[in-house]
Amino acid sequence: MRAISSLPIDAVLGDLATALAEPAGRPNAVLVAPPGAGKTTRVPLALLEAPWRGDRRIILLEPRRLAARAAAERMAATLSEAVGETVGLRVRLGSKVSARTRIEVVTEGVFARMILDDPELDGVAAVLFDEFHERSLDADLGLALALDAQGALREDLRLLAMSATLDGARVAALMGDAPVILSEGRAFPVETRHLDRDPQTRIEDAVTDAVMRALRAEPGSVLAFLPGQAEIRRTEERLSERLADFPEVDLAPLYGALDRGEQDRAVRPSPAGRRKVVLATSIAETSLTIEGVRVVVDSGLARVPVYEPDLGLTRLVTQRASRASVDQRRGRAGRTQAGICYRLWSEAATGALEPFTRPEILAADLAGLVLDCAAWGVADPTTLPFLDPPPAPALAEARALLIGLDALDGDGRLTPSGRALRALPLPPRLARMVVSAAENGREAARHAADLAAVLVERGLGGDAVDLTERVERYRRDRSGRAEDMRRLAAGWARMAVGMVAPAGGETPDTGTLLALAYPDRIARARGRPGEYVLANGRGAALDPAAGLAREPFLAVAEIVGKASAARILAAAPIALPAIEALFADRIEARTRVEFDPEARSLRARAQRRLGAVSLAERILPVPPDADSAAILARGLAGLGIGALPWSKAAQQWRERVMFLRSAEGEPWPDLSDSHLAETLPDWLGPHLAGLTRLDEIGADRLSDALHDLVPWSLRARLDAEAPTHIEVPTGSRIPVDYAAEGGPVLAVRVQELFGLTRHPTIGGGTVPLVLHLLSPAQRPIQITRDLPGFWRGSWAAVRADMRGQYPRHPWPEDPTTAPPTRRAKPRGT
């Protein structure tokens, strides 16, 4: 064994051993130790000597393969051994274990399958959850299952949650009030410098400027945190152009989709006389020590998956990193010496960050979790000891998906088909794809397994949107990572073929296979090239210049962005006959009647639809039924009340009703524009039977519909209290204008009112008409609401003026006694 230097964690190893040796209750503990304390590699080795271990194994869980490999290699080197001896590694690609192995470093996803396959964890003495603060879905599930197994099957199983930034009290309570052990750690001082980024500056440009500033001002290597692979590549391009003055600096990207060799190049120490700039995602926040780094540049951003249960889609969202995350990143600069951290935001903004990263269980697709819980014998995952219960909407969506995949029955129990899907270490959708493809034989199963490999192992086959192209590149790839993945995929295919009775047949193309996994993401082109609508109702687009952009139908595997600007990241073309054959039982044939606002008419189409996607349609005559009438009415409402064929009589009738409503309120109906438009299907719809166009609606039909709004009991009152005309002393019937401002108006020549001593009224004598008194030429000479008062008062002045203008018309001194007339005086009088 190599000589072991002292590490801060050594001071609490005794307390930890005591806590885990406690025979009463659950022998659990929580260890909180800052970065660099040595918990990841020192604790498992220290526990090897614990009496309770016997000859059983210790399982150390890591959130990522890179961290798992690094931890295994460092512990093995401490023992002067190779990985696979005392310290083993169990990950999706590259497991190394032997009969001698006593410490297994495994990824969280691998452990979830281990405990589901062996609930008693036979031969396991302790499970250590490293970096538990990251709160991955697999870690939360693994701890919930381990606690459940401990309570029912394995009281002697030791469980330890370890983290640098963790709400220790909450986790301790979940683990049966476990003791919390704190290590002070030994971080070197880190100076924090804030560079408040202009929001208009691209993050790649801001990080590039900060890295160049650091290289000029500080010795040592630089670790820069960016949200994702795309930003890393763009930053790498910018830095490559500006590093001519720094020939001793190497650029090293670091993210999950890289080959092991490239990841190792980023992590291992730089050669003497050289330094490097590591451009990393959050993969470098924890568990890794990158030798030589003393400067951190933090963009302050992270990319996280957010699941949308209503659409069954997971989209990647770029957001502010949590305070715990940025503290972890800052700590990277002080692991081996005093360092500097450049933060691309203001100092005040740090206080507004979320304290911890949101647990994945609150924003993830829970289909895999629900399937695993069903395999555990639990139909309701909320009954398991989760630190944060899974959200009800996501659980409901997951159950619906699994029932649709025939993986669960209506009571949430695992079906035989579900057991087959669980046997494959793949997400449920992809497992269904591989098993279904196996029914066509080995070649079909292998094609599906290769497609699944490309989808679960990011970066394989490149990043082309067309998955057919990605699969072909992956098959030609001779890298060790691709070779390992092909062996794994071949195993999936063999397993799937062994689960079914292959009937033979043609090997489905990539699009057909994708449709088996994502039937809700069948997409049809609409409008311009590259624009699509998915079967789940969502719209999405890809680059109009892309090769897939003119395909009529796509099967979509991955989509990113919000509904208003969703982008297709991975898809393949699929032919209409394949859709028809795959989903014959889901395709709905129906007649669809719609209102065309431009033509102002109904259109009827016979459609075959898969969800929101129309597969085929043809024009039909509009059926003359009540449903069509209602659709026409709703369409007309959208055009507005003014589009209807109003006659003068219908308009005046409406105004008369509104006059009485304004005077009395109920029971007179509301005939305002807004209310008529809102209720148009109710009052006009029944009168539209057999009609298909706006121009088929005559004024009489509209009037009939309006009249039906006034009960019979009110119609007599309408004529009596809001008459259409008023008879004046000459016998003329003068129309009343109910639309005039200020009240109903009667416009009449003044001579026709001679002899009238009472002011005309309506509304049962309660509302005086506004009289517009006209000259013989029909021009206004006076407006009054008091005709007797006018006769007594201003008539004299009006008479004097009018006699001069119209000498042939009578202008008596006392109009109350003069005979009314429509005519001028006879000649000669």
Rosetta blueprint (number, residue, H / E / L):
1 M L
2 R L
3 A L
4 I L
5 S L
6 S L
7 L L
8 P H
9 I H
10 D H
11 A H
12 V H
13 L H
14 G H
15 D H
16 L H
17 A H
18 T H
19 A H
20 L H
21 A H
22 E L
23 P L
24 A L
25 G L
26 R L
27 P L
28 N E
29 A E
30 V E
31 L E
32 V E
33 A L
34 P L
35 P L
36 G L
37 A L
38 G L
39 K H
40 T H
41 T H
42 R H
43 V H
44 P H
45 L H
46 A H
47 L H
48 L L
49 E L
50 A L
51 P H
52 W H
53 R H
54 G L
55 D L
56 R L
57 R E
58 I E
59 I E
60 L E
61 L E
62 E E
63 P L
64 R L
65 R H
66 L H
67 A H
68 A H
69 R H
70 A H
71 A H
72 A H
73 E H
74 R H
75 M H
76 A H
77 A H
78 T H
79 L L
80 S L
81 E L
82 A L
83 V L
84 G L
85 E L
86 T L
87 V E
88 G E
89 L E
90 R E
91 V L
92 R L
93 L L
94 G L
95 S L
96 K E
97 V L
98 S L
99 A L
100 R L
101 T L
102 R L
103 I E
104 E E
105 V E
106 V E
107 T E
108 E H
109 G H
110 V H
111 F H
112 A H
113 R H
114 M H
115 I H
116 L H
117 D H
118 D L
119 P L
120 E L
121 L L
122 D L
123 G L
124 V E
125 A E
126 A E
127 V E
128 L E
129 F E
130 D L
131 E L
132 F H
133 H H
134 E H
135 R L
136 S L
137 L H
138 D H
139 A H
140 D H
141 L H
142 G H
143 L H
144 A H
145 L H
146 A H
147 L H
148 D H
149 A H
150 Q H
151 G H
152 A H
153 L L
154 R L
155 E L
156 D L
157 L L
158 R E
159 L E
160 L E
161 A E
162 M E
163 S E
164 A L
165 T L
166 L L
167 D L
168 G H
169 A H
170 R H
171 V H
172 A H
173 A H
174 L H
175 M L
176 G L
177 D L
178 A L
179 P L
180 V E
181 I E
182 L E
183 S L
184 E L
185 G L
186 R L
187 A L
188 F L
189 P L
190 V E
191 E E
192 T E
193 R E
194 H E
195 L L
196 D L
197 R L
198 D L
199 P L
200 Q L
201 T L
202 R L
203 I H
204 E H
205 D H
206 A H
207 V H
208 T H
209 D H
210 A H
211 V H
212 M H
213 R H
214 A H
215 L H
216 R H
217 A H
218 E L
219 P L
220 G L
221 S E
222 V E
223 L E
224 A E
225 F E
226 L L
227 P L
228 G L
229 Q H
230 A H
231 E H
232 I H
233 R H
234 R H
235 T H
236 E H
237 E H
238 R H
239 L H
240 S H
241 E H
242 R H
243 L L
244 A L
245 D L
246 F L
247 P L
248 E L
249 V E
250 D E
251 L E
252 A E
253 P E
254 L E
255 Y L
256 G L
257 A L
258 L L
259 D L
260 R H
261 G H
262 E H
263 Q H
264 D H
265 R H
266 A H
267 V H
268 R L
269 P L
270 S L
271 P L
272 A L
273 G L
274 R L
275 R E
276 K E
277 V E
278 V E
279 L E
280 A E
281 T L
282 S H
283 I H
284 A H
285 E L
286 T L
287 S L
288 L L
289 T L
290 I L
291 E L
292 G L
293 V E
294 R E
295 V E
296 V E
297 V E
298 D E
299 S L
300 G L
301 L E
302 A E
303 R E
304 V E
305 P E
306 V E
307 Y E
308 E E
309 P L
310 D L
311 L L
312 G L
313 L E
314 T E
315 R E
316 L E
317 V E
318 T E
319 Q E
320 R E
321 A L
322 S L
323 R H
324 A H
325 S H
326 V H
327 D H
328 Q H
329 R H
330 R H
331 G H
332 R H
333 A H
334 G H
335 R L
336 T L
337 Q L
338 A L
339 G E
340 I E
341 C E
342 Y E
343 R E
344 L L
345 W L
346 S L
347 E H
348 A H
349 A H
350 T H
351 G H
352 A H
353 L L
354 E L
355 P L
356 F L
357 T L
358 R L
359 P L
360 E H
361 I H
362 L H
363 A L
364 A L
365 D L
366 L L
367 A H
368 G H
369 L H
370 V H
371 L H
372 D H
373 C H
374 A H
375 A H
376 W H
377 G L
378 V L
379 A L
380 D L
381 P H
382 T H
383 T H
384 L L
385 P L
386 F L
387 L L
388 D L
389 P L
390 P L
391 P L
392 A H
393 P H
394 A H
395 L H
396 A H
397 E H
398 A H
399 R H
400 A H
401 L H
402 L H
403 I H
404 G H
405 L L
406 D L
407 A L
408 L E
409 D L
410 G L
411 D L
412 G L
413 R L
414 L E
415 T L
416 P H
417 S H
418 G H
419 R H
420 A H
421 L H
422 R H
423 A H
424 L L
425 P L
426 L L
427 P L
428 P H
429 R H
430 L H
431 A H
432 R H
433 M H
434 V H
435 V H
436 S H
437 A H
438 A H
439 E L
440 N L
441 G L
442 R H
443 E H
444 A H
445 A H
446 R H
447 H H
448 A H
449 A H
450 D H
451 L H
452 A H
453 A H
454 V H
455 L H
456 V H
457 E L
458 R L
459 G L
460 L L
461 G L
462 G L
463 D L
464 A L
465 V L
466 D E
467 L H
468 T H
469 E H
470 R H
471 V H
472 E H
473 R H
474 Y H
475 R H
476 R H
477 D L
478 R L
479 S L
480 G H
481 R H
482 A H
483 E H
484 D H
485 M H
486 R H
487 R H
488 L H
489 A H
490 A H
491 G H
492 W H
493 A H
494 R H
495 M H
496 A H
497 V H
498 G H
499 M H
500 V L
501 A L
502 P L
503 A L
504 G L
505 G L
506 E L
507 T L
508 P L
509 D L
510 T H
511 G H
512 T H
513 L H
514 L H
515 A H
516 L H
517 A H
518 Y L
519 P H
520 D H
521 R H
522 I E
523 A E
524 R E
525 A E
526 R L
527 G L
528 R L
529 P L
530 G L
531 E E
532 Y E
533 V E
534 L E
535 A L
536 N L
537 G L
538 R L
539 G E
540 A E
541 A E
542 L L
543 D L
544 P L
545 A L
546 A L
547 G H
548 L H
549 A H
550 R H
551 E L
552 P L
553 F E
554 L E
555 A E
556 V E
557 A E
558 E E
559 I E
560 V E
561 G L
562 K L
563 A H
564 S H
565 A H
566 A L
567 R E
568 I E
569 L E
570 A E
571 A E
572 A E
573 P E
574 I L
575 A L
576 L H
577 P H
578 A H
579 I H
580 E H
581 A H
582 L H
583 F L
584 A L
585 D L
586 R L
587 I L
588 E E
589 A E
590 R E
591 T E
592 R E
593 V E
594 E E
595 F E
596 D E
597 P L
598 E L
599 A L
600 R L
601 S E
602 L E
603 R E
604 A E
605 R E
606 A E
607 Q E
608 R E
609 R E
610 L E
611 G L
612 A L
613 V E
614 S E
615 L E
616 A E
617 E E
618 R E
619 I E
620 L E
621 P L
622 V L
623 P L
624 P L
625 D L
626 A H
627 D H
628 S H
629 A H
630 A H
631 I H
632 L H
633 A H
634 R H
635 G H
636 L H
637 A H
638 G H
639 L H
640 G L
641 I H
642 G H
643 A H
644 L L
645 P L
646 W L
647 S L
648 K H
649 A H
650 A H
651 Q H
652 Q H
653 W H
654 R H
655 E H
656 R H
657 V H
658 M H
659 F H
660 L H
661 R H
662 S H
663 A H
664 E H
665 G L
666 E L
667 P L
668 W L
669 P L
670 D L
671 L L
672 S L
673 D H
674 S H
675 H H
676 L H
677 A H
678 E H
679 T L
680 L H
681 P H
682 D H
683 W H
684 L L
685 G H
686 P H
687 H H
688 L L
689 A L
690 G L
691 L L
692 T L
693 R E
694 L H
695 D H
696 E H
697 I L
698 G L
699 A H
700 D H
701 R H
702 L H
703 S H
704 D H
705 A H
706 L H
707 H H
708 D L
709 L L
710 V L
711 P L
712 W H
713 S H
714 L H
715 R H
716 A H
717 R H
718 L H
719 D H
720 A H
721 E H
722 A L
723 P L
724 T L
725 H E
726 I E
727 E E
728 V L
729 P L
730 T L
731 G L
732 S L
733 R E
734 I E
735 P E
736 V E
737 D E
738 Y L
739 A L
740 A L
741 E L
742 G L
743 G L
744 P L
745 V E
746 L E
747 A E
748 V E
749 R E
750 V H
751 Q H
752 E H
753 L H
754 F L
755 G L
756 L L
757 T L
758 R L
759 H L
760 P L
761 T E
762 I E
763 G L
764 G L
765 G L
766 T L
767 V E
768 P E
769 L L
770 V E
771 L E
772 H E
773 L E
774 L E
775 S L
776 P L
777 A L
778 Q L
779 R L
780 P E
781 I E
782 Q E
783 I E
784 T E
785 R L
786 D L
787 L H
788 P H
789 G H
790 F H
791 W H
792 R H
793 G L
794 S L
795 W H
796 A H
797 A H
798 V H
799 R H
800 A H
801 D H
802 M H
803 R H
804 G H
805 Q H
806 Y L
807 P L
808 R L
809 H L
810 P L
811 W L
812 P L
813 E L
814 D L
815 P L
816 T L
817 T L
818 A L
819 P L
820 P L
821 T L
822 R L
823 R L
824 A L
825 K L
826 P L
827 R L
828 G L
829 T L
